Amino acid sequence: MLLDAEGLFIKVSGLTSEADTLFAIALGANAVGFDFGPTARQVSPTLAHDIIRRLPTSVATVGVFRNEMPERIVQITNTLGLSAAQLEGVMSKATLRYVAERVHTVIRVVPHHQEVYEYEAEPGVDYLQLPESDRHEDMLSCLNVYEDTLLLRPLIAAGLDESSVVGLVQNYDVWGVDVLGGIESEPGVKDPVKMGEFIANARWAYENATVPRRTWPVEGGEEPD
C-alpha cells in the first residue's frame, strides 16, 4: 500500500531519542525511521512506542529490520502500528512475501543496485530504496537507476547528506530521500544544524527540479495491494 506523502518524501532514519525525532518533524520531515536490529542505532520496541505515541498521525513511521526473523518483523510492525517495514539484508522471496501479506507497507532496500529490476517485479514490494549502504560513492553508482523512467515502483534515494541531496533531488525523479549517518555527530545522534540543512535543501531542490515529476502510481502500472 502506498504511503500518503505530499510532495517529496523525506525520511530521517536511525533515530534514537524523542528529542531528535520531534525536531526532525518540526523541521519538515514527513517520515522517521527506527532501527530494531543489532546496530549502533538500535532502539527497543518500548522506546519506539513511547516516541511514536507523541507523533502527529500524518508522519510515517518506519521500522528498519536487517536479516531479521519474519515473525518478529510482523509482530513489531503491527504491535507498534508502524506505517511501513523497511527490509534490509539477505531475504528470500518467500520471506518477503510472508511479511508483505501481513504488514501495511514494505520498503525493500536493494542489496545491489543491479537487482532493482528483480525486486521491481515483486508484487509485495511497495517502494525500493537504494543504495543499501550509507556511503556517498555507492549513491553515485545508482544514478542510472534513479533516471530510469520505466521503473514503476517509487524510488527512495539513500547515502545522502545535506549537500549531496540538492543535486540528487533536483536532477533525478526520485519519490523520496532517506538520511542516516550523513547528518550525525555520532551514530544515533543527529546534528541539528545538518538535519535542518538537509530537509531545507531537499525541499528547495524538489521545488526547483530540472526534471518532470511523475505522479505515483505510474500510469500503466498497478498500485501495490
Disulfide bonds with the S-S distance in Angstrom:
none
